[in-house]
Amino acid sequence: MIEADVGEVYLDSLSFALGGCRTNLDESVAADRLVSSAEDLRYAGFEWHHRCSDDESPYDLAGKAVAPIAAAGQLAGTAAIVYATCLPLNANVGATADWERTRDVKYLMDFPGSRLQSDYELDDAVVLGLGQQACTSMLGSVRLAAALLRAEPDWDRVLCVSSDRFPPGARYEQAYNLISDGAAACVVSRVPSGFRYLAAHQITNGGLATAGDDETVGTYFSYTRRLVAETLDRAGMHAADLDWVVTQNTNERAWRILARLLNIDADRIWSPSIAEVGHVISADNVINLVALNESGKLASGQRIALVMAGFGLNWQCLILEVC
């Protein structure tokens, strides 16, 4: 077995799950789930999205994302679980009706991360919840996991999970993006496999926390360009050093513009899942990285930037290297 450098951290065992109801644009327009027309969203690259059924919870999604990792034996030795949510309501699996009936707040503190720890018998793992990073939460959980491993020399493995679903009756569109319910999971560890973690960066502008859709879109280009440039600087890299940029599933024409702003060849921008799954809240980067890994296009030593923007407003970027 290869001996790992205790200072090195790796990302592997990528998995995701989607809401069980697959719906096309025309169906969702007819059901009044969207704001934009089907024609406009189709022009942006969207076609299908996935919604939870009424009895499918965010915790159900999380379990479906983690199950393949457990089946592969990749949870052994897990020291911590970082459970991330975009919507605050998804950080609690307790029954609101029980709280209203009893006035006992314990029903508002039924945490999905603790449920996950128990259900998968990860008895030695501590649980941390991550919120307030919106769609960037999955990248934030990986960054936190890397920091934990570097701060805790006796820890070898952290499970990162992000899971969200919109509440029944919600519109499945945000900032002109078609939304899917979904979850993602991965393992961050000292084992040299998958992807080596090189750098991470986050920008938050709380002054834009209540920005409308047009204001959000208006800030997207300038902040994303700044985010990628500053992350590259942290890694001691230039845009030309990137082999791939794995993006969130937003308007595909937006990244053609960003590619020019960043001096990155548009052929290196990777988001092939946009038409099938839409914008899966915090899971897009994992879904697209899984697709890239399965494409046969990756080679050892290639470097990949994962980029995500979210409400708050937050922007996050990770840079990885293929092992």
C-alpha positions in Angstrom: 0.0 0.0 0.0 1.2 3.5 -0.8 2.1 5.5 2.3 0.3 8.8 2.5 1.9 12.1 3.5 0.0 13.1 6.7 -0.2 16.6 5.3 -1.9 15.5 2.1 -5.7 15.1 1.8 -7.7 13.3 -0.9 -11.2 13.2 -2.2 -12.8 10.0 -3.3 -15.9 7.8 -3.2 -18.2 10.3 -5.0 -21.9 9.5 -5.0 -25.2 11.3 -5.5 -29.0 10.7 -5.5 -31.9 12.5 -7.1 -35.5 13.0 -6.2 -37.7 10.2 -7.5 -40.0 12.2 -9.8 -38.4 12.9 -13.2 -40.3 15.8 -14.9 -39.7 17.7 -18.1 -40.0 21.4 -18.6 -43.3 21.4 -20.3 -44.9 19.4 -17.5 -43.6 21.7 -14.8 -44.7 24.8 -16.7 -48.2 23.3 -17.0 -48.1 22.6 -13.3 -47.1 26.1 -12.4 -43.8 25.1 -10.8 -41.7 27.5 -12.8 -41.4 31.3 -13.4 -39.7 31.3 -16.8 -41.1 29.8 -20.0 -40.0 26.3 -21.1 -38.5 27.9 -24.2 -36.3 30.2 -22.1 -35.1 27.5 -19.8 -34.5 25.1 -22.7 -32.4 27.8 -24.4 -30.3 27.9 -21.2 -29.6 24.2 -21.5 -32.2 22.7 -19.2 -34.7 20.0 -20.1 -35.5 17.7 -17.1 -35.5 18.0 -13.4 -36.0 15.6 -10.4 -38.4 16.3 -7.6 -39.1 14.4 -4.4 -42.4 12.7 -3.9 -44.4 14.0 -1.0 -43.2 11.2 1.3 -39.5 11.5 0.2 -37.4 13.5 2.7 -34.0 15.1 2.4 -32.8 12.4 4.8 -34.0 9.7 2.4 -31.9 11.4 -0.3 -28.9 11.5 1.9 -29.2 7.8 2.7 -29.4 7.0 -1.0 -26.2 9.0 -1.7 -24.3 7.3 1.2 -25.5 3.7 0.6 -23.1 3.0 -2.4 -20.1 4.3 -0.3 -21.1 2.1 2.6 -21.6 -0.9 0.2 -18.0 -0.4 -1.1 -16.6 -0.5 2.4 -15.5 3.1 2.3 -17.0 4.2 5.6 -14.7 2.1 7.9 -12.7 4.4 10.2 -14.9 7.4 9.6 -14.0 10.0 12.3 -16.5 12.7 11.5 -19.5 13.4 9.4 -20.0 16.9 7.9 -23.7 17.1 7.0 -24.4 20.2 4.9 -27.8 21.7 3.9 -28.7 24.6 1.8 -32.2 25.2 3.1 -32.4 25.5 6.9 -35.6 23.4 7.1 -33.6 20.4 5.7 -31.2 20.5 8.7 -34.0 19.0 10.9 -35.9 15.8 10.3 -38.2 16.3 13.3 -42.0 16.6 12.9 -43.3 20.2 13.0 -46.7 18.8 14.0 -45.2 17.3 17.1 -43.6 20.6 18.1 -46.8 22.4 17.6 -48.7 19.8 19.6 -46.3 19.6 22.5 -44.4 22.9 22.4 -41.3 20.8 23.0 -38.3 22.1 21.0 -36.6 18.7 20.9 -38.7 18.0 17.8 -36.9 20.9 16.2 -33.5 19.4 17.0 -33.8 16.0 15.3 -30.6 16.2 13.3 -30.1 14.2 10.1 -26.4 13.9 10.6 -26.9 12.2 13.9 -29.5 9.8 12.3 -26.9 9.0 9.6 -24.2 8.3 12.2 -26.6 5.9 14.0 -28.0 4.2 10.9 -24.6 3.4 9.4 -23.2 2.4 12.8 -20.4 5.0 12.6 -20.1 4.9 16.4 -16.7 6.7 16.6 -17.7 9.5 14.3 -18.6 13.0 15.5 -21.2 15.0 13.6 -20.9 18.6 12.4 -23.6 20.5 10.6 -22.9 23.0 7.9 -25.4 25.6 6.8 -25.6 29.2 5.5 -23.5 28.5 2.5 -26.5 27.7 0.2 -25.5 25.9 -3.0 -21.8 26.0 -2.2 -22.4 23.8 0.9 -20.9 20.6 -0.7 -17.7 22.3 -1.5 -17.7 24.0 1.9 -18.1 20.5 3.6 -15.0 19.2 1.7 -13.0 22.3 2.7 -14.0 21.8 6.3 -13.2 18.1 6.2 -9.7 18.9 4.9 -9.2 21.4 7.7 -10.4 18.9 10.3 -8.0 16.2 9.0 -5.1 18.6 9.2 -6.1 19.7 12.7 -6.7 16.2 14.1 -3.7 13.9 13.4 -5.5 10.8 14.7 -8.3 11.2 12.2 -8.1 9.5 8.9 -11.5 9.8 7.2 -14.4 12.3 7.0 -17.7 11.6 5.3 -19.2 14.7 3.6 -22.9 14.7 2.8 -25.1 17.4 1.3 -28.9 16.9 0.9 -31.8 19.2 0.1 -35.3 19.1 -1.2 -37.7 22.0 -1.8 -40.8 21.9 0.3 -44.1 20.8 -1.3 -45.6 23.5 -3.4 -42.3 25.4 -4.0 -41.4 26.8 -7.4 -38.5 24.8 -8.9 -36.7 27.8 -10.3 -34.1 30.1 -8.7 -32.3 32.9 -10.5 -33.4 31.5 -13.9 -32.1 28.0 -13.1 -34.2 24.8 -13.1 -33.9 23.1 -9.8 -33.8 19.4 -8.8 -34.0 17.9 -5.3 -30.9 15.8 -4.6 -28.0 14.8 -2.4 -24.3 14.2 -2.8 -21.6 12.5 -0.7 -17.9 11.8 -0.8 -15.1 10.8 1.5 -12.2 13.1 2.4 -9.2 11.1 3.7 -5.5 10.6 3.9 -5.6 7.7 1.5 -3.9 8.7 -1.8 -6.7 7.8 -4.3 -9.2 9.7 -6.4 -8.2 13.4 -6.3 -5.6 15.2 -4.3 -6.9 18.3 -2.6 -4.7 21.3 -3.6 -6.6 24.5 -2.7 -9.9 26.1 -1.7 -11.3 29.5 -1.5 -14.6 31.2 -0.5 -16.0 34.7 -1.0 -19.2 35.8 0.9 -21.0 39.1 0.3 -23.6 39.3 3.0 -24.8 42.6 1.7 -26.3 40.7 -1.2 -28.2 38.2 1.0 -31.6 39.4 -0.2 -30.6 40.1 -3.8 -33.3 39.4 -6.4 -32.8 37.2 -9.4 -31.6 39.9 -11.7 -29.1 41.3 -9.1 -27.9 37.7 -8.5 -27.2 37.2 -12.1 -25.6 40.6 -12.4 -23.0 39.7 -9.7 -22.3 36.2 -11.1 -19.7 37.0 -13.7 -17.5 39.5 -11.7 -17.5 37.4 -8.5 -16.9 34.0 -10.2 -14.0 35.5 -12.2 -12.5 36.9 -9.0 -13.1 33.6 -7.1 -11.3 31.5 -9.7 -8.4 33.9 -10.0 -7.9 34.1 -6.3 -8.1 30.3 -5.9 -5.5 29.8 -8.6 -3.3 32.3 -6.8 -3.6 30.4 -3.6 -2.6 27.2 -5.4 0.3 29.0 -7.2 -1.3 28.2 -10.5 -2.5 30.0 -13.7 -5.6 29.4 -15.7 -3.5 27.6 -18.3 -2.6 25.0 -15.6 -6.2 23.8 -15.4 -7.2 20.9 -17.5 -10.8 21.0 -16.5 -13.3 23.4 -14.9 -16.3 21.4 -13.4 -19.1 23.9 -12.9 -22.5 24.0 -11.4 -25.5 23.5 -13.7 -26.4 27.1 -14.5 -27.1 28.7 -17.9 -24.6 27.0 -20.1 -24.1 30.2 -22.2 -22.9 32.0 -19.0 -19.8 29.8 -18.9 -18.9 30.5 -22.5 -18.6 34.1 -21.4 -16.7 33.2 -18.2 -14.3 31.0 -20.1 -13.3 34.1 -22.2 -13.0 36.2 -19.0 -10.8 33.6 -17.4 -8.7 32.8 -20.5 -9.8 29.2 -20.4 -10.6 27.1 -23.5 -14.4 26.5 -23.6 -13.7 22.9 -24.3 -12.3 22.5 -20.8 -15.6 23.6 -19.2 -17.5 20.5 -18.1 -21.2 20.4 -17.1 -22.7 17.6 -19.2 -25.6 16.8 -16.8 -27.4 20.1 -17.1 -30.1 18.9 -19.5 -30.9 15.8 -17.5 -30.8 16.9 -13.9 -30.9 20.7 -13.9 -29.3 22.5 -11.0 -29.2 20.0 -8.1 -28.8 22.6 -5.3 -25.4 21.7 -3.8 -24.7 18.5 -5.7 -23.9 19.7 -9.2 -20.1 19.6 -8.9 -20.2 16.0 -7.6 -22.6 14.9 -10.4 -20.4 16.5 -13.1 -17.2 15.2 -11.6 -18.6 11.7 -11.5 -19.4 12.1 -15.2 -15.9 13.3 -16.0 -14.4 10.4 -14.1 -16.5 8.0 -16.0 -15.8 9.6 -19.4 -12.3 8.2 -19.8 -11.0 11.7 -20.3 -9.1 12.0 -17.1 -5.4 11.3 -16.7 -3.1 11.3 -13.6 -1.7 14.7 -12.8 -4.6 16.6 -14.5 -5.9 19.5 -12.4 -9.5 20.4 -12.0 -11.3 23.4 -10.6 -14.8 22.9 -9.0 -16.8 26.1 -9.0 -20.1 27.0 -7.4 -22.1 30.1 -6.5 -25.0 30.2 -4.1 -27.3 32.5 -2.2 -26.0 34.3 0.8 -24.3 35.3 -1.5 -21.5 32.8 -1.5 -18.9 31.6 -4.1 -16.6 28.7 -3.5 -13.9 26.9 -5.5 -11.8 23.8 -5.0 -8.8 22.8 -7.0 -8.0 19.0 -7.2 -5.4 16.9 -8.9 -6.1 13.5 -10.4 -4.2 10.8 -8.6 
